[in-house]
């Protein structure tokens, strides 16, 4: 691991429904999907999730569920090891440590619904590693400078 990254935020979404909302009854956030990307020296997470709002309307005599898909494209805050640079040759492993969850739900005076959604993603950046294993009976290799002459394509077949 040559670097790590994190995205942690509370995003607010404003939802407008086709009915005049009289009471907000519940919220679920499901179907979270994300991928990582690298562009111009920056690593980002691109994803989406569905927000389902259960609400009452028509003076609380009827209820329905409103579904809205939310897309996001957010940049990771990175911490790299000393003297490391990242490129497309690195491997980027993203894990969701906190799936999108509704943390606050408010019915606004204009009839719209404000939804605060929390989520947290973590990133591990994997770089190339070289390893030389000393076999008993071989000469000591600790001071050899030939470790940089390793053929990294030794498994590739022509």
Buried (B, 14 or more C-beta within 10 A) or exposed (E): EBBBBEBEEEBEBEBEBEBEBBEBBEBBBEEBEBEBEBEEEEBBBEBBBBBBBBBBBEEEEEBBEBEBEBEBEBEBEBEBEEEEEBEEEBEBEBEBEEEBBBBEBEBEEEEBBBBBBBBBBBBBBEBEEEEEEEEEEEEEEEEEEEEEEEEEEEEEEE
